[in-house]
């Protein structure tokens, strides 16, 4: 007999994420924090009311795809181009410094007398892999927070998006390198070739689809619902091709699909429709699913100490790494802090990387617990810290774009006074 349990699960998730979202908003925190806490409370880490199912995983995956597609629609391409080189530097620093921090932390604890590892690979590879886990960034949490704060289109917001996409590519390369050392069947050259082919593909397909879509919209101006369907189909196809054909994350394909369509005339209309779809069902399930996937194992005093240090290293290395990269590119201090904090969240990305490493003997079972705690902490505190630094920045300083606008207004006022 077919089970309708998924209907009850959905109802509970939607209700709890909304109630806790309202509660966190009451205390001046982003509502996404409430959705994440709802998943933790409902899942096996706390009360065990719900567990992650294939249906929830599928809806959650669709949720993050739509979220990133919507972020692509809202992205200012001109600003993104301006921050292109800076995003590369930020991503590089945001990968190398956490990699070094994770490696050194694991090297101190991963030895006899401290934490006994049951992984099959060498100690050196295990320590490097912990560093690789810390390089991950889950931009979806940051995107939702920035949208809620109305800061997605700012100078720092565009830098975060650009750096996160590059971070995703660098993370794939780092993961491929370390897994190839443990598994000779993994070929680095093939993976790098696929990534290069992906960028060629998006340039060609992006140009062709943009021209065809823009022409079709001008011919079918009144059929707006068809615009939404075609845009959604393109999003899903790009997400599928990115993941299945090129081995790049599906959210990267979805974001680029949104970016391609963002320059068309009906962008605001499309945004309104996908905002409803995301808000009504997909986003709450996605954020709750992160909490539902968390299981906290038993912890010894040494593992607890390792966990605390790992969390501290995970937070500081991203803030310092990405902040340093932003500073090197001429960003203001408050913007550097925003960008660094925006890259802190590890979310589902780090969990996926960690599970792959554990399956290949690159990470012992004793280290999975600390990694899970690190993911939970970084995921929950990122929206909170973003709210703090953007509110403080609103008082102490403003984005470069806003500064320029203010200067223009002052100059205009002075000219008017002088003429009068």
N, C-alpha and C positions, 0 to 999 in steps of 0.2 A: 504493500500500500504506500502511495506517495506521501511523504511527510511535508506538512505545512509549517514546520517549526521555524523556518526562515522568516515567515511573516511576523511571528512573535519577536524573533531576534531583532529584526529591523525596527519594529515599534519601540522596543526597549532602548536600542541604541539611539534612535532619533530623539526620544523623550529625554533620556539622561544627558546626552550631549547638549541639548538645548537648555535644560535646567541648569546644568553646571556652567554652561557658557554665559547664561544670564548672571549666575552667581559671581563668576570671575569678573564680569563687566562691572558689577556693583562695586567691586573693590579696585576699579580702575586698571584691570588687567585685560589683555586681549582674550576674546572668547575662545580662540583656538586652544588656550591653556585648559579651559573647562572640558573641551572635547577630548583632549589627551588624557586628562584625569578621569573622565568617564570610562574610557577604555581600560585604564589601570584598575579602577574600582570594580568594574564588571568582570574583568578577566581573572585568570588563574593566579595572578600575582597578589590579588586581594581577596575578594569574596567568591570568585569562581562561579558567578551566575551565568556567564556566557563563555564560550570558547571559540577560537577562530575556526571557521569552516571554509570549505572550498568556495561556497557562494559568497561569503563575506570577503574573502581574499580577491575574488573576481571583481566584485563591486568596488572594493577599495582600490584596486589597480585602475579601474575605469575612472574612479574619482580623482586620482592623482594625475591621470592623463588629461582630463578635462580642466583641472586646476592649472596645469602648466600651459595648456593651449590658451586658456583665458589670459594667463600672464603674458603670453606672446602677443595676443591681441592688444593688450594694454601698453606694450612696450613702445617707447619712442625710439624709432630706428636711428634717427639723427643723433640722439644722445648715446645710444648704444655704440654707434660707430666712433663717436668721440672717446668713449671709454674702452675701446677695443684693445689697444696696446696695454692700457693700465690693467684691464681684466686679466690679461695673460700674465703680467708680472705678479698681480695679487694671487692668482691661482697657483703659480709656481711656488711663491713663498708660503702659501697656505697648504701646500702639499709637502714640501721639503722639511719645514720646521716641525709639523706634527709627526712626520715620519721619523725624524731624528729623536723627538721626545718620546714617542712610543717605544722605539728600539732601545733607548737607554733605560727607560723605566722597566721594560720587560727583562732586559739584561741583568738588572740588579736583583730581581725577584725570581727569575726562572733559573734556579740552580738548587742543588741538593742542600737541605737544611732550611730552605725557604719555601718554595712551592714546587712540589714534584710534578713534572709534566709527564703525561702518558701519550703524547703525540709521537708519531713514527718518524718524523723528519728531524733534521739536526737542530740543536739548540739555536744556532745562528739564524737559520731560516725561520724558526718559531718567533724569535725576537723581532726580526725584520717584519714578519707578518703582522704582529701587534701594531707596529708603526704604520703599516698599510691600512689597517682598520681605522686608525685615527685620521688618515687623510680624507676619509669619506665626508661628504657634505649632503645633507638632505635639504635642498633649497625649497621644497614644497611648504615646510613649516614657516620659513621666512617669507615666502611669497604671500601666503594667507595673512600673516601678521601685517606685512606692509600694505596689502590691500585694505585691511581693516583700519589701519592708521592713515590711509590716503597718501602713502609715501612711495608707492611702487614706481612712479614716474620721475622721482627725484634723481639727482646726479648720483648719489650714493646707491639708490635702489637699482639703477641700471648697471652700476659697477658690480653689485652683488650678483645680479642675474648673469651677466657676462662671465664673471669669474667662476660661478657655480657650474655653468655649462662646460667651461674649459677644465674645471676641477673634475668633472665627471669623466672626461676623456683621459686626463692624466691618471685618474684612479683606475680606469680600465687597463692602461698600460702598466701601472705599478702591479696590479693584481696578476696580470698576464706574466710579467717578468718573474714574480715570486712563485707562481704556480708552475711555470716552465722549469724552474730549478728543482721542484719536487716531482714533477711529472714530465718526462722527456717528450711525451706525445703532443704537448702544447707547444706550438711554434710561434715565437714572437713575431717573426717576419710576416706571417699570415695575418695576425691580428692588426699590426700596424698598417699593412696594406688595405685591410678592410676599413680602417678608420679614415685613411686617405681617400679611399673610394667613396666613402660616405659624404665627405665634404664636396667632392666633385658632383656626386648625385644631387645633393640639395641645391647646388648652384644651378644645375641644368633644369631639374624638375621645378625648382622654385621660380625660376624665370618664366618657364613655359606655362605653369599653372597660374601665376600672377597675371600674365597677359590674357590667357583664356578666360579666367574668372572675372577679370575686370571688364572684358568685352561682353561676356554673357550677362553681367549685372546691368550694363547699360542697355541691353536689349530686353531684359526681363525685369524692369524696374518695379513693377507692381507685385511680382511674385516673391515676396520677401521670405516666406516660409521655405521656399526652395533654396534660397541663399543659405539658410541655416543648415539644411540637410546636406547640401554639397560641402559646406565648410566642415561639418562634423565628419563626413565620410573621408575628406582629405586628412583631417586630424588623425583618425583611426588608422588609415593606410600608412601615413608617415610614421606613426608610433610602431606599427607592426613591422614595417620595412627596416626601420632603425634597429630594432631589437633582433628580429629573426634573420635578416640578411647580413647586416653589418656588425652585429654584436655590440651596438651602442645602446644605451638605455632608452627605453620607449618614451620616457618623459622628455628626452632631448628632441626626439622626432616630433612629439606633440608641440613642444615650445616653438620649434622652428616653423611648424605648420601655421601656428598663430602669428608668428612674426611675418611670414609671407603675406598673409591676408590682412595684416594690420594697416597696410597702406591703402586699402580700398575704401570706397565711399560709405559702405554700410557697416563699418567696424563697430560703432557705438550700438547699433541695433543688434548685431551678433553678440556683443558683450552682454547686453541685457538678457538675452535668451539663455546664454550659457551660465550666467550668474545664477539664474533661477534654477537651472538643472543641477548646478553644483551645490547651491545652498539647500535645496529641498531634500536631496538624498545622498549624492555622491560624496561630498566633502565630509559630512559627519561620519559616514561609515569608514572613510579612509583614515581619519584621525583617530577614531575609536579603535580601528583594527591594529594600530601601532601598539596601543596598550594591551589589547587582547592577545598579542603575540608574545608578551613578556612573561617569563616564568623565572622566579627568583630562587636559585638553589641555596643549599646550606653553605654558610660561610665560616671559615676558621678565622681566628684573630689575624693571622698573617695575610690571608686573602682579603679581609676587610681593610687592612692597612694598604694593600696593593690597590684595592678598589678606590679608596679615597685619593690616593696619589694619582691614579690613572684618570679619574674624573678631573682633578685639578690640572693635570698636564693637558688633557683633551681640550679644556676650555681655554687655558692660557696660550697654548701653542697656536690655536686658530686665531685668537684675537691679536697676538703679537705678530704672527706670520702674515696674515692678511692685512693687518694694520700697518705693518712695516712696508709691505708691498705698495699699499695705497699712499703712504707717506713719500716713498721713493718717486711716485708718479705725480706728486704735487697736490694731493688732496689735503684739506684742512684737518686739524687734529680731531675735531668732532666727527667729521666724515669718516676718518680712519677707524674710529671707535665703532661707528655704526656698521661699517663694512666688515670689520673683524667679528663683531658679535653676530652679524647676519649669516656668517659662515660656520658658526659653532655647532649648530644642530646636526647630529649624525643620523637620527631617525632610522627608517627602515633600510636605508642604504648600507649602513654599517652592520646591521643584523644579517643582511643577505651576504655581505662579504665575509663576515665571521662564520656563518654556517657553511659556506663553500670551503673556507680554510680548514674548519674542523673535519669536514668530510674527506679532505685530502691529507690529513695528518699534519697540518701546519699549525694547529693550535690545540693544546690540551684541554680536557674537559674542565679542569680547575680554573681555567682562564675565561670560560664562557660566561660564568656568573658576573665577574667584574665588568666584562664588556657590555653585558645586558644592562647593568646598573648605569654604566657610563652613557649608554644610548638614551636611557630613560631620563637621566638628569639633564644632559645637554639638550634633549628635545623639549623638555618642559621649561627650562630656564631661558632658552633663546627668545621666545616671544616676550617674556617678562623683561629681560634686559633690553630688548629692542624698544619696548614701550618707554623704558626709563631714559635711554640715551636720546631718543627722538624728542621726548618732552623736554629734556634738559637742553638739547640742541636748539629747540624752538625758542628758548629764552636766551641762551648764551650766544648762539650763532645760527646762521641759516645756510642753506645750500648755495653753491656758487651761482647757480642759475637765478636763485632768488636775490642774491647780492647784486648781480648785474642789473636785474629789473629795478631794484631799489635805487641804484646809482642813476639809471636812466630817468627815473621819476624825479630825483633830486635835481638833475641837470635841467629837465624840462621846467620845473618850478622856478629855478634860478633864471632861466631864459625869459620866462613869462614876466617875472618881477622886473628884470632888467628892461624889457620892452615897454612895460607900463611906466 
